[in-house]
């Protein structure tokens, strides 16, 4: 997943750069809000570094429960990753308590 708002970061940081270089499919997200120059830079990096990959261009749709409360206003959207951050995913809970593999071995859940 590539963010054209941060064009060039796909080549600067680990493990993102490794994923970028080895991926068979790369998704360029936020096409509806990113600057054209950022999209062009990301697409040029894909062509130069990993030309055999499939590049998919996507946009991030935002859905709200009560749009009338924010219609016509400026808002800040913060992604909610419920499962991994707040412990609703059993695997995330186990990995926070200790070694996932040893926990899995005792409980026989994750082979």
C-alpha positions as CSV (number, residue, x, y, z in Angstrom):
1,X,0.0,0.0,0.0
2,X,1.6,3.2,-1.1
3,X,0.6,6.7,-0.1
4,X,1.3,9.4,-2.7
5,X,0.9,12.1,0.1
6,X,4.3,10.7,1.2
7,X,5.9,10.1,-2.2
8,X,9.4,8.7,-2.0
9,X,8.9,7.1,1.4
10,X,8.4,3.8,-0.2
11,X,12.2,3.8,-0.9
12,X,13.4,5.3,2.3
13,X,12.2,3.1,5.2
14,X,12.4,-0.6,6.2
15,X,10.5,-2.8,5.8
16,X,8.4,-0.7,3.4
17,X,11.2,-0.6,0.8
18,X,11.7,-4.3,0.9
19,X,8.0,-4.9,0.4
20,X,8.0,-2.3,-2.4
21,X,10.9,-4.0,-4.2
22,X,9.5,-7.6,-3.9
23,X,5.7,-7.0,-4.3
24,X,3.8,-8.6,-7.1
25,X,1.0,-6.1,-6.6
26,X,1.3,-2.6,-5.3
27,X,-1.7,-0.4,-4.3
28,X,-1.4,3.3,-4.8
29,X,-4.0,4.6,-2.3
30,X,-5.7,8.0,-1.8
31,X,-5.8,8.8,-5.5
32,X,-8.8,11.0,-4.8
33,X,-6.9,13.3,-2.5
34,X,-3.2,13.1,-3.3
35,X,-1.4,15.8,-5.3
36,X,-0.7,14.9,-8.9
37,X,3.0,15.3,-8.4
38,X,3.0,12.7,-5.6
39,X,1.1,10.2,-7.7
40,X,3.5,10.7,-10.6
41,X,6.5,10.2,-8.4
42,X,5.2,7.0,-6.9
43,X,4.2,5.7,-10.3
44,X,7.7,6.6,-11.6
45,X,9.3,4.8,-8.7
46,X,7.3,1.7,-9.4
47,X,8.4,1.8,-13.1
48,X,12.0,2.3,-12.2
49,X,12.4,-0.1,-9.2
50,X,9.8,-2.8,-9.7
51,X,8.5,-2.7,-13.3
52,X,7.2,-6.2,-13.3
53,X,4.6,-5.5,-10.5
54,X,1.0,-4.8,-11.1
55,X,0.1,-1.3,-9.9
56,X,-3.5,-0.8,-8.7
57,X,-4.7,2.8,-8.2
58,X,-7.3,3.1,-5.4
59,X,-9.1,5.8,-3.3
60,X,-10.0,5.9,0.3
61,X,-13.7,6.3,0.8
62,X,-14.8,7.6,4.2
63,X,-18.2,6.6,5.7
64,X,-19.7,8.2,8.7
65,X,-22.7,7.2,10.8
66,X,-24.2,10.7,11.0
67,X,-22.9,12.7,8.0
68,X,-25.3,15.6,8.8
69,X,-23.1,16.4,11.9
70,X,-20.1,17.2,9.7
71,X,-21.5,18.2,6.4
72,X,-19.9,21.4,5.2
73,X,-17.3,21.4,8.0
74,X,-13.6,20.6,8.0
75,X,-12.8,17.4,9.8
76,X,-9.8,15.3,10.8
77,X,-10.1,11.6,10.0
78,X,-8.1,9.2,12.2
79,X,-8.2,5.5,11.2
80,X,-9.6,3.2,13.7
81,X,-7.7,-0.1,13.8
82,X,-9.8,-1.8,16.4
83,X,-8.5,-5.4,16.1
84,X,-4.8,-4.7,16.5
85,X,-4.7,-1.7,18.8
86,X,-7.5,-2.4,21.2
87,X,-7.3,-6.2,21.6
88,X,-10.4,-7.5,19.9
89,X,-8.3,-9.9,17.9
90,X,-7.2,-13.0,19.8
91,X,-3.9,-13.2,18.0
92,X,-3.0,-9.6,18.9
93,X,-3.7,-10.3,22.6
94,X,-1.5,-13.4,22.6
95,X,1.4,-11.6,20.9
96,X,1.2,-8.8,23.4
97,X,1.5,-11.3,26.3
98,X,4.6,-12.9,25.1
99,X,6.0,-15.1,22.4
100,X,3.1,-15.9,20.0
101,X,4.6,-19.2,19.1
102,X,5.0,-20.5,22.6
103,X,1.5,-19.3,23.5
104,X,0.1,-21.0,20.4
105,X,2.0,-24.2,21.3
106,X,0.4,-24.4,24.7
107,X,-3.1,-23.6,23.5
108,X,-2.8,-25.4,20.1
109,X,-4.5,-22.5,18.2
110,X,-2.1,-21.2,15.7
111,X,-0.3,-24.0,13.8
